[in-house]
C-alpha cells in the first residue's frame, strides 16, 4: 500500500465517522452506502475492518436520538 492509498483510506474513514456522528444513519452499512453515493470509490476498502465497522456503528447509535416512551 502506498502512502497515497493510506491517506485516501484515512480520509474515507474520517468522512465515514463524520457521517455516523450526524445522526442520520442507523448503521455502518448505511454510512458505507452514503460514502459510495458521495463518490468515495474506496468506501468498501476503508470500512473492511471489523474495528472500523464497529466504531462507525457505535457512533451511529450514539448520535441517534433516543425514542421517548409516552
Backbone as CSV, one residue per row, in Angstrom:
resi,resn,N_x,N_y,N_z,CA_x,CA_y,CA_z,C_x,C_y,C_z
1,UNK,0.860,-1.182,0.000,0.000,0.000,0.000,0.898,1.234,0.000
2,UNK,0.599,2.157,-0.860,1.383,3.380,-0.922,0.863,4.383,0.104
3,UNK,1.673,5.371,0.350,1.275,6.394,1.317,0.025,7.136,0.847
4,UNK,-0.093,7.333,-0.468,-1.288,7.992,-1.007,-2.539,7.179,-0.766
5,UNK,-2.430,5.842,-0.942,-3.565,4.957,-0.659,-3.962,5.053,0.797
6,UNK,-2.962,5.039,1.675,-3.230,5.103,3.107,-3.954,6.400,3.459
7,UNK,-3.505,7.491,2.897,-4.154,8.784,3.158,-5.576,8.805,2.619
8,UNK,-5.757,8.203,1.468,-7.089,8.134,0.865,-8.037,7.323,1.750
9,UNK,-7.565,6.200,2.271,-8.392,5.382,3.161,-8.681,6.112,4.471
10,UNK,-7.688,6.814,4.996,-7.899,7.597,6.219,-8.933,8.687,5.994
11,UNK,-8.878,9.335,4.840,-9.851,10.382,4.524,-11.256,9.799,4.416
12,UNK,-11.377,8.639,3.796,-12.691,7.998,3.670,-13.223,7.599,5.042
13,UNK,-12.359,7.072,5.904,-12.798,6.711,7.264,-13.200,7.947,8.059
14,UNK,-12.445,9.025,7.911,-12.790,10.268,8.616,-14.166,10.768,8.170
15,UNK,-14.434,10.691,6.876,-15.747,11.110,6.368,-16.837,10.180,6.893
16,UNK,-16.531,8.877,6.959,-17.497,7.908,7.492,-17.826,8.226,8.946
17,UNK,-16.813,8.563,9.740,-17.065,8.914,11.141,-17.932,10.165,11.240
18,UNK,-17.656,11.143,10.383,-18.458,12.374,10.397,-19.910,12.077,10.026
19,UNK,-20.114,11.236,9.012,-21.478,10.871,8.634,-22.171,10.133,9.778
20,UNK,-21.460,9.215,10.419,-22.046,8.446,11.516,-22.461,9.365,12.660
21,UNK,-21.639,10.360,12.941,-21.921,11.279,14.048,-23.021,12.280,13.715
22,UNK,-23.449,12.323,12.461,-24.502,13.267,12.066,-25.867,12.860,12.599
23,UNK,-26.025,11.589,12.967,-27.307,11.117,13.469,-28.285,10.727,12.381
24,UNK,-27.873,10.779,11.138,-28.768,10.479,10.017,-28.734,9.018,9.593
25,UNK,-27.811,8.239,10.130,-27.625,6.869,9.671,-27.743,5.886,10.825
26,UNK,-28.350,4.732,10.546,-28.627,3.747,11.580,-27.476,2.788,11.816
27,UNK,-26.640,2.555,10.794,-25.580,1.555,10.951,-24.460,1.800,9.938
28,UNK,-23.414,0.957,10.032,-22.244,1.138,9.176,-22.569,0.890,7.705
29,UNK,-23.501,0.004,7.426,-23.872,-0.248,6.030,-24.487,1.008,5.399
30,UNK,-25.332,1.680,6.145,-25.945,2.909,5.638,-24.880,3.988,5.409
31,UNK,-23.897,4.058,6.291,-22.810,5.023,6.122,-21.993,4.665,4.883
32,UNK,-21.711,3.377,4.697,-20.964,2.944,3.517,-21.709,3.322,2.232
33,UNK,-23.015,3.115,2.217,-23.808,3.469,1.042,-23.773,4.981,0.794
34,UNK,-23.784,5.767,1.856,-23.705,7.223,1.706,-22.348,7.633,1.140
35,UNK,-21.277,6.984,1.601,-19.948,7.273,1.058,-19.897,6.976,-0.441
36,UNK,-20.448,5.843,-0.829,-20.472,5.468,-2.239,-21.262,6.498,-3.041
37,UNK,-22.390,6.934,-2.501,-23.214,7.936,-3.184,-22.470,9.263,-3.332
38,UNK,-21.599,9.559,-2.372,-20.798,10.791,-2.449,-19.621,10.658,-3.406
39,UNK,-19.365,9.429,-3.887,-18.280,9.241,-4.842,-16.997,8.668,-4.268
40,UNK,-17.045,8.191,-3.033,-15.863,7.580,-2.431,-15.722,6.164,-2.979
41,UNK,-14.897,6.010,-4.005,-14.743,4.710,-4.662,-14.050,3.684,-3.760
42,UNK,-13.377,4.145,-2.719,-12.669,3.248,-1.817,-13.438,2.993,-0.513
43,UNK,-14.735,3.246,-0.508,-15.532,3.110,0.712,-15.458,1.704,1.299
44,UNK,-15.609,0.700,0.468,-15.590,-0.679,0.967,-14.231,-1.024,1.573
45,UNK,-13.152,-0.618,0.900,-11.810,-0.890,1.442,-11.582,-0.149,2.744
46,UNK,-12.057,1.077,2.840,-11.844,1.877,4.041,-12.569,1.281,5.244
47,UNK,-13.686,0.598,4.992,-14.503,0.068,6.084,-14.434,-1.451,6.185
48,UNK,-13.412,-2.073,5.593,-13.367,-3.528,5.582,-12.990,-4.152,6.924
49,UNK,-12.392,-3.399,7.820,-12.022,-3.980,9.109,-13.219,-3.998,10.060
50,UNK,-13.256,-5.026,10.872,-14.331,-5.150,11.864,-14.277,-3.978,12.839
51,UNK,-13.072,-3.523,13.163,-12.916,-2.407,14.089,-13.574,-1.139,13.546
52,UNK,-13.310,-0.832,12.270,-13.884,0.381,11.674,-15.400,0.296,11.655
53,UNK,-15.931,-0.850,11.247,-17.399,-1.009,11.195,-18.023,-0.902,12.584
54,UNK,-17.365,-1.487,13.589,-17.879,-1.407,14.957,-17.865,0.038,15.449
55,UNK,-16.767,0.736,15.196,-16.651,2.134,15.632,-17.719,3.001,14.968
56,UNK,-17.957,2.783,13.689,-18.975,3.560,12.975,-20.357,3.224,13.507
57,UNK,-20.622,1.943,13.735,-21.917,1.543,14.295,-22.175,2.175,15.650
58,UNK,-21.133,2.201,16.492,-21.279,2.817,17.819,-21.553,4.311,17.697
59,UNK,-20.886,4.965,16.767,-21.113,6.403,16.571,-22.519,6.672,16.042
60,UNK,-22.989,5.786,15.163,-24.361,5.924,14.659,-25.359,5.828,15.808
61,UNK,-25.205,4.819,16.652,-26.134,4.623,17.772,-26.053,5.759,18.762
62,UNK,-24.866,6.261,19.035,-24.707,7.350,19.992,-25.310,8.659,19.469
63,UNK,-25.289,8.842,18.169,-25.760,10.101,17.586,-27.266,10.129,17.353
64,UNK,-27.894,8.962,17.312,-29.334,8.933,17.035,-30.093,9.272,18.307
65,UNK,-31.101,10.122,18.194,-31.890,10.477,19.390,-32.646,9.235,19.904
66,UNK,-32.707,9.131,21.195,-33.436,8.016,21.804,-34.925,8.208,21.642
67,UNK,-35.607,7.147,21.373,-37.074,7.202,21.289,-37.616,7.382,22.703
68,UNK,-38.504,8.310,22.835,-39.078,8.543,24.167,-40.388,7.793,24.294
69,UNK,-40.575,7.199,25.434,-41.834,6.476,25.697,-42.843,7.467,26.259
70,UNK,-44.034,7.418,25.747,-45.094,8.309,26.233,-46.133,7.516,26.989
